Structures are given as structure tokens and as C-alpha cells.
Amino acid sequence: MTYEPPRRSSGAIEHQRVKLPWPKNRPFRILAIDGGGICGILPAAYLRELEARFLGGTSVGRYFDMIAGTSTGGVIALGLACAIKADDILKLYTERGEAIFPPGNVATRALRKCRHVVRYIYDEKSLETELRKIFRDRVIGEATTRLVIPAFEGRYGEPWIYKTPHHPDYSKDQHEQMARVAMATAAAPTYFKAFENNHYMFVDGGVWANNPVMNAVVDALACFDLDRRQIEVLSLGCGETVQRVDAKLSVAGLWGWRGIIKAAIRAQSRNALGQAYLLLGKDRVLRVDAPESDKPIELDNVRRARKELPALARALADANGQDVKRRFLAYPAAPYSPVSVSTLASIS
């Protein structure tokens, strides 16, 4: 008999969570990082700039109360939650990017394009090998910062969010290996095959939450006794893709709309930001991203991303680094440790 794992949603708690206390005079600072494949160079390089300019090279992850990340943003989030410096995370992209996304020669690239129509094109084992070099056997429960990592579970077709045990209701994920969580959130459809973990089948969290800002905001408000205005969010993008409907596209069929996935991802990101602005106030959310482009960098174009994005990150840090320093980097976050059921009992 084939084992059928239960739906994640079948164990969902239907009542409101008991809110844990949070100091009224202390902001709750969230870092949210979008998905974008090799374009994760942009947020990683931007965070590296912050570390170098304002933190003496120490990990920027220590300055946030919660870090959310999807896909490549999830990899960065997991690394920061291990107190790994952004500079070291950036090396995964700049030094090992071509091991994950081999560029190949002209013939290889042509063959890959043809194959891409019917099958994934990169070996996920190469990605997993590089992730294990970073995370080794660390598990979610060892994180030093609260984490919210969206993925999509394909067996039942449901959203899935990996979380640290920062509330007594969150106990399912604490023993999950970080490398496997990173694989689950980063298994981009058509680029890598779906990732099997504990009898579940995962694909990239960008399928439904490429910008995880609202996943983090809702989780913070659900778990902690916070006023909405206490929350401060730094939201980092990986570059905007423009999708406009002109006269030609308005009557197009399947081939003409082949870019619809990118359009949907961009729309989700914009919607999530708009919701965060409405809920918290636009002044509480700082969005940092590349300008819109009609020629965006593809998520597997290592050479172009490595050439263009670090300089763009420096320019963005020049433009708003002082504001980020004032709002997010004035002092480290309060120490975080996993929360037990006994903690919930003591405040109930």
C-alpha cells in the first residue's frame, strides 16, 4: 500500500492564536525578500552593502525580528537566520551560480531551449549540493531569527509555509533541514523538477507568493500583541518585469501569452505591497528594487546578473542606505529562541 501523507491544511488551527506579548515601545522589524533565481544577486548584494557600510561586516540578519523569503529570497532568508553574512551568501550566486545554471555552448543552449518546452532543464542535485555546503545539517529550529518561507505543495495543490517555532502553535517544521526547505521553496517549475520531501511534492513558492511581505505581516499580527504601526518592513525585490497588453497581445493566443506567468508573479508582488501599505501605512514599508525594465535578466542568466546587479545594488544603497540605517539598523533585534507550549499556558 502506498503511503498517503495528510494534507497540511487538515491540521490547520481554526481558532485565533493566543498572542504572545511584545513591548509596546519596541518596533517589530521585518525583512521580506522576493524570488527571482540568479537575480537574488541584487538583494544579497544590497544587504552586503548595508553590512559593509553600517554594521562593520556583521550579519544584517541580527537586526530583524522576522525574515520572510520566497525561492531565491528563501535561500537568503535561511542564510541570514543562521547569522551568515550577506557577503558569504552572495558568493553562492557569484561564485557557484554557473554550477547551478550551467551556461553551456551555443549548441547546448539551443538544445536546452527545445527541451524547455516539455521538460525541466537543470539538474536539481547541483543546487542541493551548493545549499548543503551552506546549511550542512542545520534545521529550522536552530535559526536565530524567526522565519516565514513560502512553498507550494503539489500533491494536494496547496500553499505551504515553513516557519520557525516562534509560536507554540508552530511545531511541525522545527526539525526540517534548512537545505531541504531551501530546495522546496526554490524548485522553480520548468527549470528544476519538483522537490520531493517527506512524501510531499514541492515547487517554487513564487507560484503563489513570490513577494512574501504579507505572509510575514499577517504572521506577526497573528502571533504577537502588536499595534500595526509598530511593524516596520524592508521589502527587497529582484527586478521588475513589465507586461503590458497592447493591441497585438489583446487578441493573442497561447503563444502570445507565454509570458503570463511573469505577469502573474509581478501582479502578486504589487498586490502584496499594496495590501501591506493599506494595513500598516505606506510610511511603514520601504520597498527597494531595480527599476522596471523591458529587458529583464532571466532567472538563469548568471553572467548578465553577475555583471549588472552588484553595481545596481551599490546605487540603491547610495540612494536609501541612510534611511535603512535609521529605520532598521539602529540596534540589534531582541534575542529570539523557540517558544514552547508552556509559554502559551503561562500567558493564557
N, C-alpha and C positions, 0 to 999 in steps of 0.2 A: 504494500500500500504506500502511495506517495504521500509524504508529509505535507500538510497544508497549514502554513503558519496563519495565525489570526490576523485580521485587519488591524492596522494601527488605530483606526478610528473606533474599533469596537471597545477599546479600553478608555475612550475619552471621558474625562470628568465632566459631568453635566451641570454641576453647581459652580458658583463663583468661588474662586480661590480665596482662602484666608490671606489677607495682605500682610506681608512682613513689614516691620517698622523701617522707616528711613528718616534720617534727620531733616527737620523742616528747613534748616539753613544751609543744606548741602545740595548742590545740583546733582542730577543723575546724568552722566555723560555717556553718550552712545556713539560708537564708530560703526558706520554701515558701509560695506564695500560691495559694489556691483560685480556681476560676472562679465567675462569678456575674453576668455582664453589668454593668449600670449599678451594681449593688451593689459593684462594685470601688471605689466611693467609700469604703467602710468601711476596707479595708486601706490604700488610698492616703492617706486622712485620718489613720489611725493612724500610719503611717510619717512623715507630715508633722509630727505631734505629737512624735514622737521627735526628728526633726531640729531642731525649734524649741526643745525643752526641753533637749536634751543635746548637740547637735552644732553649735551655732552656725549652723544653717541649711544646713550642708553635706550632701551626698547620703549617705543611710544605706547605700546600696549598697556603699560603700567598706569597710564593716565586716563583710562576709560573704565567705566563701571560695567559696560556690556559691549561686546563686539559681535556684529552680525555680518555674515558674508555668504554670498552665493557663488558657486562654481569657483573660478579663479579667486574671487573675493573670499570664498570659504577657506581656501588654502592659506591665504594671507591672514585671515582671522585666526585660524587654528595656530599658525606660527606665532602670532603676536600673543596669543593666550598662553603660550609656553615661555613667554619672556624672550623669545628670539627677536633679534633686532631686524628692522625692516631691510637694512643693508644686506643681511645674510639671506633673507627671503628673496630679495631682488636677484641674488646670484642664481637662484633656481631658474629664473627666466632668462637672464642674460648669458649665463654660462652653460646651462643644461637645456635651454629651450629647443635647440636643434636635435637633441637626443629624444625629446618628446614629440616634436613636429619636424621630422627629417625633411629638409628642403628637396633633396634629390636633384637629378639632372633633368634636362628638357624632356627626355623620353619618359622618365619616371613620373614627372608632373602630369604629362598628358594622359598616361595610363591611370593615374590617381583620379583625375577629373572624370574619366569614364567610369571608373569603379564607384566613385562617389554617388553616382545616380542610383545605385542599387545596394550599396554596402558601405559600412564604415571604412575609414581609410588609414587609421593609425593604430599601432599596437598599444593597447592599454597597459601592458606589462612594463613598458618603458616608463610611463607616467608613475605607475605604482612603485617601481624601483627607486625613482628620484624622491618620491614622497616618503618612502621608508628611510631614506638617508637623513631626512629632516626629522621625522617624528619617531623613528625607531618603534618601540613598543608602547609608547605613551598612550594613555586612554583619556577619554573626555573628562573623567573625574579628577584628573591631575591638573587640569587647566587652572591658571592663576587669575583668570578673568572670566566672567560669565559669557557664555557663547550661545548664539542662535544661528543655526546653519540649515537653510532650506535645501531639500532634495525632492525628488518626485519618485514615488514607488509605483512601479509599472504592473506588478501582478494584479493589484486591485485598482490601479489608476487613481491614486490618492496623493495629495500633498503630504510631505513628511518633514518635520523639523527636528533636527538633532539639537539637544540642549544640555548644558551642564546642570548638575543638581543644585541649582541656585534657589529652588523652592522645594519644600518637602513633597510636592506632587510630582516632581521630576526625578524619577529614579530609574527609568528604563535605559537611558543611554550612557550612564556613567562608566560602564565597563567596555564601551565600544572603542576600538583602536582608532586613534586620530587619523592614521594613514587611510584606513578604510572609510571613515567619514568623509575625508577629502576626496577619495575616489567616487563616493556616492554622489556628492554634490557637483562633481566636475565631469561626470560622464556625458559629455556633450553628444547628443544624437547626431548620427552620420559621421562624426569624427572618431568617436570611440564606441565600442559595443557597450550595451548596458552592463552595469556592475552588479554581480550577484553577491549578496551579503545576508547571511542567516536565513537563507531560503527566500529572501525578497529580491526584487529586481529593480535597480535604481538607475535613473537617468538624471541629467543635469537639473539642478534646482531652478535654472533660468527658464524652464518650461512654464513656470507659474510665478516665480518671484525673483527675477533677475536683479531687481533692486530690493533688498530686504529691509529697507528702512522701517516700513510699517510692521513687519514681523517683530522687530526689536521694540518699537514704541508700544505696541499692544502688549507685548510680554512684560515690559517694565511696569505699565499701568495695572496689569492684571496681578502681578506678583508683589508689588510694593506699595506702601501707603504714601503715594506721591501726588503732589499737585502737578497738573500738566505743565505748568510754567517752570517747574523745577528741571524738566528734561531739556538737555542741550544735545543736538545731533550734528555730527560731522559726517556728511554723506559723500562718498568718493565714487566717481564713475570711471569707466574705461574707454570713453569716447562715444560720441553720438553718431548714429546712423540716420540720415534723412530719408524718409519715404514719403513722397508726395504723389498725389493722384492727379495726373494730367489727362488731357483728352484721350491720349492713346491708351493709358492704363485703365481709364474708366470703362473701357469696353473689352479689356483683355481677358484671356482665359487662364488656364493653369500655368502655362509657361510664363506669361507676362507677370503673374503674381507670385513668381517663385521667391521673391523677397519678402513675402508676407510674414514669415517667422521673425525676421529682423524688425519689421514694423510693429509686430505684436509685442516684442520684447521692449522696444522703445516706448510704446504706449503704456505698458505696465509700469515702467520706471517713472514716466511722467505722472501717471495716476497716483502711484505710491507717494511721490514727493508732494503732489497736491493734497493728498489726504493728511500727510504729516504737517504741511503748512496750516491746513484748516484746524487740525486738532491741537497743535502746540502753539501756533503763531509762526509766521514766516521768519520772524527775527530769531527764533529758537533753532532753526535748521540752516546750516551752512552747506551748500552744495558746491563741490569742486569737481570740475570735469573739463575735458577738452572741448573746444568749440565744435559746433556742428560742421560736418564735412560731407561733401558729395562723393568723396573718395576715401571712405573709412578704411582703416587697416583691418584686414581679415584676421580672424582669431587664431590662425595658424601661420601668419606671415612673420616669422621670427626676425628676419633680417631688417625688414622695414620698421617693426616695432622697436627693436633694439637701437636702431639708428635715430628715430624721431622722438620717441616718448620720454627718455630721460631729460632732454633739453626742454620739452614742454612742461615736465614736472617742475623743473627749476623756475621756469617762467611763472607757473601758477603759485609756487611758494614765494616768489618775489612779490606777487600781486596781493596775496592774502595771508602770508605766513604770520605776520604780526597779529592779525585778528585771531587766527587759530591759537597762537601762543596765549593771548589774553583770555580767550574763552575756554580753552581746553587743557592747557599745559601749565597752568599756574602752580599746581600741586598734584602729586600722585593721587590716584583713586584710593579709597579706603580698602584695606586688605579684604580679600574675598576668600571664603572657604565654603565647601559644600554644606548644605543645610539638611538637617535630619528631621525625621518625623517628630522627635521630642521637642524640637524648636517650635514646631507648629502647635503642639499641645500647650506649650508654655505661654503662648500669646492668645490662645483661643478663649 
